[in-house]
Amino acid sequence: MGKFWLSLVVLLAGFSEVNGYRPNIRPKEKVTTSEQPDPWYRTIYGTKVELVTPTVIAGVTFKAKPSPTPNPLEPWITLNKLGEPKTVKPEIKNGITKKGSPDYSTYFKVASTTTLAYEDLKAHNMDPDEVYEEKVFIEEDKTYVSLNPVIRCTPDRYFNKGPSRDISSEPFCTPQEDVQWKVGKTYFASWYTHFFRDEHSDEVIDEVKVHLSYVKEREGEKGFVKRDIPATFFSSEWLRNDEGMLAIEVQPEWLQGARTRKVVLSVQPKNVPDEEFHPLDHGILLFIDAGSRVYKHTKEQLALEEAGFTERHWLFVAITMPTVVVIALILMYFFLYANNSYRDFSDITRKAMSKKHRVIGKVSEIKKFKNLRNHKYSELPSYQTKPDKQH
């Protein structure tokens, strides 16, 4: 009996841990501000003084005033597959910096070849007529790109796109293909700036445009590359290509009354005329979506909410009621099990057994009892009792 009550306590404790009451913890209110950081000034290219006005986009501060001394633990911003920003805070573990700012290697450097003669080096193992060639990388101008805290796009961050996922996403790093951009949210499109070069001089193109165009798949070609582009509904101004990204806020009118539209994101370099530019050549296919529907509450719903029956309350009731029923059934089972010795169902059992008796006919007709002499009821002995005396 002691084991039974111990099992019951353990069982009920498990239910209370899963579905038991928990106090309602009110989250701390987040303090937000719409104030822009103060402008600051700096001297560039030796003598040129410039005023810099920081800009906050999607919670990211661009052109912020740098710290007086370099900080290896300075937070930086990465982008997920949608192009949404996320802050990364470096940390030092066992003397090694983890999650540090990205290293761009030589992706943004300019390769150059330097030729040196014997007269320049005077190396003891060079012939007088020998020429030495050295490949060097020249650092890019970081005057403006250093003010961008968001990770830059490089070829090692490309992904695979297309129906078979066997096509490089160049020049894009974000967004990835077939993701959904929600109306009212801001996303960052990022591309590798050195992808756009002049075919004659091999110099990096200095300005680009970003386009969004509707995509209409032809019948019978669903999922294939051949598509018609009916219209380009968004085009940016000419942008500095060295920035390598653009923040795009999805507008509701872009859906044109539809719930979801398939679009292509593309970048047009300045050396390609409009009539020669094809968005699907290096574009990224994605969807723009209206997001969650907003339903208006009826009068009945408002009355219930005023009475304290909110959606959260109904959810709590929906979770609690099945648990209460299960606990009640378990308690009933254990109650019946514990009182098993105090119950007598013999009467019920006897009635049930009597119903199972079959009618097999007259006894005299049974072969086993044919030779057995039977007496009439009147021949059986009877006993008479004296009547009670009347008082």
N, C-alpha and C positions, 0 to 999 in steps of 0.2 A: 504493500500500500504506500510505503514511503517513496518507492521508486516512481509510482504513478504521479504523486503530487510534485515530485522534482521534475519529471518530464513536462508536466503541465506548466510549471513556472517558466522553464526554459523556452517552451513553445510560445507562450504569451510574450515573453521578453523579446523574442525574435520578431514577432509581429509589430510590437511597439517601436522597435528600432527602424523598421522599414516604413511603416505607415503611421507612426505615432505623432502626437502633437508636437509641433516645434514653434517656438515663439516667433512672431513676425518681426524680422530685423529690417529696419528702415535704412536703405543705403544712404551713405553720405552724399550730400548735394555737391555736384561738381561746379567749381567756380570757373565760369567762362568769361571771356572779354572780347569785345570787338575792336579794341584799340589797336592801332597799327604801331609797330616799333618806330622809334624816333629816327629821323634821317641822320646821316653822318657823312663825313667827308674824308677823302684820302688823296694822296698824291700818286699819280700813275705816270709811267714812262719818264721818270726823273723829275719833271718840273710841272706836269699838268695836274691841277687841282680839280677834283670832281666831287660833286654832291651825289650821295647814294641814298635812295629811298627804298627801304625794305618793303616787300610785298608778301602777304600771307595768302596762300592758295591751298585749299583743301587741308588746312591745318599745318601746312609747311611754310616756313619763313624763308623766302629767298632774299638774297643780298643783305643778310644780317651782318652786323659789324663783327669781324673776327676777334678772337681773344688776343690780347697783347703778346702772349707767349703760346707757341703751339702746344696743343693738348692731345696726346695720343688716345685719350679716352673720350674724345669729343663724339657725341652721338651723330649718327648719319641716317639717311632715309633710304630704305629699299622699296621695291615695288613688287606686288604680287602679280599673279597671272592676269588679273583684271586691269592692272595699272593703278591699283590703290596704294597709297603710301603707308609705310610702317616704320616706326622709329627703331633703330638698332643701337643698343648701348654697349660699347666695348668693355671688356673686363680683363683683369690680369689674374692668371692662375699659374702658380708655380713659376713665376717670372716670365710667362709667355702671354702675350696679348691675344685674347680670343675675341672674335667678332669685330676685328678692327676694320678701319675704312678700307674699301676695295682697292686692290692694286691693279692698275690698268696696263702694266707692262709697257710694251712699245706701241700699243694700239693707236695712241694719239700723238706719237712722235713722228718726225719726218726723217726718213732715211737719207743719208748723204754719203758720198764716197770722196775721200780725201786722198790725193796723190802726192807722195813724198819721194824726192830724188835722193841720191847719195849725198849731195851737198847739204840737204836739209837734216838728215839723220846722222851721217858720218858713222854708221854702224861698222864695227870692225869686220863683220862677216858679210858685208855687201860689196858687190862689184861696183866700180865707179859709174858704169852705165846702167845699173839696175834701178828699177822703179818699184816702190812699195805702195800698195793701195790699201786703204783702211776704210771700213764701213762704219760710220758713226750715226747716232740717232740724235736729232736736235729736238729739244723740248718744245712743246707747243706754247703759245702765248696763253698764260693762265690768268690774265688780268680779269676776265669776266667769268670764265668757267669755274674759277675758285669760289665764286659766290653762290654756287648751286650745291646744296647739301644732298641732292637726290642722286642715287647711283646712276652712272652713265651706261649706255648700251654699248656692248662690245661683242665681237663675233663669237666669243666663247659662251655667251648667254643666249644665242639663237636657239630656237626650238624647231621641231619638225611640224609641218602643216600639210594640208591636202588630204584627199580621201584615204590615202594609204599612209599618211604621215611620213612621207619620204622626200618632202620638199623643204628646203631650208627657208626659214622665216625672214631671211635677209631682206631689207635692212632693219627689221623690227625686233625688239626684245619684248615689248609690251604694247598692247594686250596680246594674249595668245588667241589662237583661232577658236571660233565657235563659243566664246564666252558671252555672257549677257551683261550689257550696260543698262543700268536702271535709270529711269527718268528722274531728274533732280539731283543726281550724284555727279561728282567730278572725278575723272580718271585721267591718268597721264599716258599719252602715247610717246614711246621712246624709240629712237632709231640710232644706228651707228653712223655718225656724221661722215666718216671717211669712205663710206660706201659710194657717195656721190662725188665723182671726180670728172674732170674735163678729159675727154678721150684723147685730146691732142697734147695738152700740157701736163696731164696727170695731177693737176692741182685740185684740192678739195673745193667743191662748190660752196660759195659763201652764203647763199640764200635759198630757201625752199618754201613750198606751200603744202599745207595739210588739207586733204579732202575727205569727205564722207559722201558716199554715193549709194543709192538704192540698188539692190541686186534682185533681178528677176530670173529665176531658173526656167529654162525652156521645158516644155512638156516632154517627158521621156528622157530627160537628162538630169533628173534629180540626183544630187550627190556628185555630179561630174563637174569638170572645170568650165565647160562652155556655158556662158551666161550672158544675158543682155543687161546693159546698164542704162536704165531709162533716164536717170537724172542725177546730178551732183547737187545735194541740198545744203552742203556746208563746205565753205572754203575759207581758210584763214588768210590773213595778210601775208606778205613776204616776211619770213622769219630768219633770224640769224641761225645758220645751220650748225654753228659750233655749240649751240645750246643743246641740240639733240633731243628735245622733248617739247611737248605742248600739253597743257592742261585743258581738257574738254569737258564742259558741263552739258549733260544730255538734256535737251529741251523737249517738252511734251508735244510741240507742234511737229516735230520730226516724224512722229508716228502717223500723222495724217488720219487720225481716227481709228487706226488699227491698234491691236493690243501688242503685237510684236512685229518688227520689221527686220529683215536681213540686210546688212549693209557691208560695204567694203571700205576699209581705211587705207589711204595711200598717201605717199609723199612725192611731190613733184619738184625736181630740182630746177633751178632757174635757167639752165642751159637747154631744157626740153620745152618746146613750144606747146601750147594747149592742144593743138590739132594732132600732135604726135604723142601725146601723153595717154597711156592706157592704164587706168587704175588697177586692173587685175593682174598686170605683169608682176608686180611685187607687193600686191595688197594683202591685207589681212581681213578675212571674213569674220563677222561677228553679228550679234543681235542687239538691238535696242528694245527694251521692254518697259511696259508701263509700270511694272512693280506691283506691290500688293494693292488690292482693291480696298477702298475706304467705304464702308457701309454706314448709312445713317440709321440711328436708333429710332425705333418706333415709340409711340406713347407708352405702350405696355412695358417695353424694355426700360424706358426712362423711369417709369413708376417703380419697377422692381429694383433698379439701381438706387433710387432714393430711399427705398425700404431696407437697403443694405445687401440686396441679392445681386452682387456684381458677378462678372464672368469668373473672377478668381474664386468667389464663394461657391458658385456652382461646380467649378472644377474640384474644389475641396470636398464638396458633398459627393460628387461622382466617384472620387477616390476612396472616401471614407465608408460609404454605405456597403459596398461589396465586402470590405474588410470586416465590418461589424457583423454581417451575415455569416461569414466564414467562421469568425470567432464564436458566435452563438451556436453554430452547428457543432463545432468542436467541443464546446462546453457541454452541450446536450449529450454528445456521444460519451464523453468521459463520465457524466453524471449517471447515465444508464449503465455504463460498464461498472461503476463503483457500487451501484445498488442492485446488481444482478442477483445476489443471494436473497434479497427481500421480495422478489417478485415470484408469483405463482400463476402460470398460465395453463394449468392442467385442465380447467374447465373448457377453455378455448380449444386446447389441443384435442380433448375428448370429442367435442362437437365436430371438429374438423375431421377426425378419424372416422366418426360415425357416418359422415357424408360419403366416405370412400367405400363403404360396404355395398356390395352389389346384391341385387335380388336374383337368387339362383333357382327359384321355383319351389314346388312342394317337396317336403322332406321325404314323403312316401314314394316319390317318383325317383329319388336318387338311388342308384344301384346299390350303393353301400348300405342303405338303410331299408331295403325292400322286405327282408325277413324279420324285421324288428316289429313286434306287436305294439300297436298304438292304442291308447285308450281315449275315450271321449272325455271331454272336460267334465261331464256330469258324473263319471265314474270315479273321478279322483277324490281321495278322502278330504273331508272338510271338517273344520273345528269351529264350534260355536262358543262364543264367549258370553258369559253372563252379563246382562245389562247392568249398567251402573245404577246404584241406588239413587233415588231422587231425594234431594234434601229440601 
